[in-house]
Every structure is written in C-alpha cells, then in structure tokens.
Amino acid sequence: QVQLVESGGGLVQPGGSLRLSCVASGLIFNNYRMGWYRQAPGKQREFLAAITGSSTRYADSVKGRFTISSDNAKNTVYLEMNVLKPEDTAVYYCNAYNFVTKTNNYWGQGTQVTISS
C-alpha cells in the first residue's frame, strides 16, 4: 500500500521560511517523479515543483523562492520555501507519479501552510 505523508506545515509570518517533508512508502522511489502542489480555498490545485532523479522543474510563481530536493535513501522529498507571502497560504500536497509505467499517481493527505502576521 502506497503512502505519502507530508509534514512541516504551519503558521509563518510573511517573509519567513518553511521546509515541508514527504515520506513515501510502499513504492519504488526511484521509479517516481515526486512533486509538490498546493490548493488555496476556492482555487484549483496548482503545480509547484517536481523532481526526477537530479532533474527539477518549477512553476514560475515559485521559481527562485522554493527549492525541491530528495533523499532517495530515506524515500523523502522536501520543499524548502523562502520569502513566503500571504498568497502562499494553501494546503500543500505531495505527489508521486510513476514515470516508468505511467499508470500510478498518488497523493498525500496535505499539510496546511498559513502565511500571516
């Protein structure tokens, strides 16, 4: 059974930083593109960043502020978020997409990030 468990969300003041973690289990980590998405109230889920091996990709809205990384030995993907803004407030989701079979796509339960003074 595949599980993605996010952690690290919370309440941060504008300009602050947070580091989200997502631990994956029940899958072959190296076969998956790991990504981060977010969904704000009343809005569609939005792609933020993805990592496949050492290759990374970012949405324009977070490029330069957010950094995705992974520790394959720990089956963990991270999202380092800096210079946080109130508009970054959302539920952040971890995603795992099997780029080998192109048939498996999994989501975590989400972690709330709130940027407010």
Secondary structure as UniProt FT lines:
FT   STRAND          3..7
FT   STRAND          10..12
FT   TURN            14..15
FT   STRAND          18..25
FT   HELIX           29..31
FT   STRAND          32..39
FT   TURN            41..42
FT   STRAND          46..52
FT   TURN            53..54
FT   STRAND          55..58
FT   TURN            60..62
FT   TURN            64..65
FT   STRAND          66..71
FT   HELIX           72..74
FT   STRAND          76..81
FT   HELIX           86..88
FT   STRAND          90..98
FT   TURN            99..101
FT   STRAND          105..107
FT   STRAND          111..115
//
